[in-house]
Amino acid sequence: MDVVVDYLGVQYIIELKIWRGEEYNRKGEEQLCDYLEKHNLKKGYLVSFCFNKNKKSGVNVTQNGDKTIVEAVV
């Protein structure tokens, strides 16, 4: 886990990744879900740094089992 923000007693887990393709991104999501499970949380954040000109930046929300992943592509 790269960053844990503890704000007003609530923990936010943030995973930072460099975009290296769909497979690598999927593994990052699984890694984040493992961290969420260990901390008994349902929502986590993934920040993907993409240097590919064709990749669309923005925020996407996905569901991975019972976990919600908010991914920001920058």
N, C-alpha and C positions, 0 to 999 in steps of 0.2 A: 504494500500500500504506500502510495507516495505522499499523500497529504491527509491529515485528519484535522478537521476544524471542530473545535468544541465551543459552541456558542450558546449561552444561556442554558447549559445542561444538555443540549442536544448535539450529537455527533454527526458530522457530515464526512463521508469518505469519498476522496477524490483520487482517481487513478489517471496518471498522465502517460500518454503514449505518442510516439511518432508514427504517422500513417505509413504502413508498409504492406498494405493490401487487406483484402477481406478476411483471409484466414488469420492473419496476425491480429486484426481487430476483434474477431470472434474470440480468440484466446484471451485478449484483454478484458472482454466482457465477462468471460468465465472467471477470470482471476478476480475481478471486482465482485462478482457474485459470491465467491468464496470468502472474501473479506467481509462482505455484508452478513453472510451466514455466521461467521465467527463473532461478529459484534451484535448479532440479533437485530439487524436493521433490514428494512424493506426497500430502501431507496438509496442509490449511489450515483456518483457523477464520474463521467469519463471525458477527459479533455484530449482530443486528438489533434496533434500538430501536423498539418498536411502541406507539403511543399509542391504537390502535384497541381499544375495549372487547371486540370480538368475536374478536380474534386470540388464539389459544391460545399461551401462553408455554411454554417448555421447550427441550429440546435434540433436534435431529434430525440424523441422519447420512445424507448422500446421496452418490451416486457420480456423477461427471461425467467420463466417459471413464475414464482411469486415475487420476484424482484423487479423493481422499476429502475431502468438505467436512463439517465439524462446525459446524452452525449453532445458535447459542443465541439464542432470541427472548426479549427482556426488555421 
